[in-house]
Amino acid sequence: MGLAALQSTLLNHVRIFGVSPNLLVIFVVCVAILSGSPVESAIVGFIAGFLFDFMTGHSVGVSMLLLMYAGVLNGLIFKRILTRKYFGILATVFITSFAFYFLYYSMTFLIWGQGNLIYALTRVIVIGTVYNTVICVPIYALVKRRYRQNV
């Protein structure tokens, strides 16, 4: 809940080229990496997406579904393929962020006819993906410390 509130309030003032990071995408990836469970990651993604949609009021349900699927896929991938080295984490956050932003803006454009997909790709998706990737290491360290305390 705290990350969703932080995402929808304070991070609107921490923008680079008009784009703020998406802490919830990073959080879902971190949980998927640490738990290795697609079910737990899906539940966390579903709740995180619901809170984000509820607090921002944009496209209710879209983030919820996208983050749930991101949790499932990342939970499966880390359980079977990747390791918890920082390169794997950076690559996973990069790919997941790009997919999330691309699908989110594609759905917004295709379903509701809002926005410009080319503009979103060049100005929002690429910048948001890089921004998420850069800040994911300290967030992963915080989530890892909290996750180990609770386990």
ZIVENNOR-V483162 format. One record per residue. RES is the residue in three letters. PHI is phi in whole degrees, -180 to 180 (none if undefined). Layout:
BEGIN
res = [RES;RES]
phi = [PHI;PHI]
END
This chain:
BEGIN
res = [MET;GLY;LEU;ALA;ALA;LEU;GLN;SER;THR;LEU;LEU;ASN;HIS;VAL;ARG;ILE;PHE;GLY;VAL;SER;PRO;ASN;LEU;LEU;VAL;ILE;PHE;VAL;VAL;CYS;VAL;ALA;ILE;LEU;SER;GLY;SER;PRO;VAL;GLU;SER;ALA;ILE;VAL;GLY;PHE;ILE;ALA;GLY;PHE;LEU;PHE;ASP;PHE;MET;THR;GLY;HIS;SER;VAL;GLY;VAL;SER;MET;LEU;LEU;LEU;MET;TYR;ALA;GLY;VAL;LEU;ASN;GLY;LEU;ILE;PHE;LYS;ARG;ILE;LEU;THR;ARG;LYS;TYR;PHE;GLY;ILE;LEU;ALA;THR;VAL;PHE;ILE;THR;SER;PHE;ALA;PHE;TYR;PHE;LEU;TYR;TYR;SER;MET;THR;PHE;LEU;ILE;TRP;GLY;GLN;GLY;ASN;LEU;ILE;TYR;ALA;LEU;THR;ARG;VAL;ILE;VAL;ILE;GLY;THR;VAL;TYR;ASN;THR;VAL;ILE;CYS;VAL;PRO;ILE;TYR;ALA;LEU;VAL;LYS;ARG;ARG;TYR;ARG;GLN;ASN;VAL]
phi = [none;-63;-66;-66;-66;-63;-62;-88;-119;-66;-71;-68;-100;-112;-114;-120;54;80;-118;-102;-71;-110;-65;-71;-63;-63;-63;-64;-64;-62;-65;-63;-66;-73;-86;69;-107;-65;-70;-62;-66;-66;-64;-63;-64;-62;-67;-62;-65;-62;-63;-64;-62;-66;-77;-93;78;-96;44;-59;104;-69;-63;-59;-70;-64;-71;-64;-65;-62;-63;-62;-63;-68;-63;-69;-65;-73;-73;-112;-116;-88;-107;-93;-74;-64;-64;-63;-67;-60;-64;-67;-64;-61;-66;-66;-63;-61;-63;-61;-61;-63;-67;-61;-72;-65;-65;-62;-71;-75;-80;-103;68;-102;88;-124;-65;-66;-61;-62;-65;-82;-106;-115;-64;-66;-66;-63;-64;-66;-60;-61;-65;-67;-91;-72;-65;-66;-68;-61;-62;-67;-65;-62;-65;-68;-65;-68;-67;-86;-90]
END
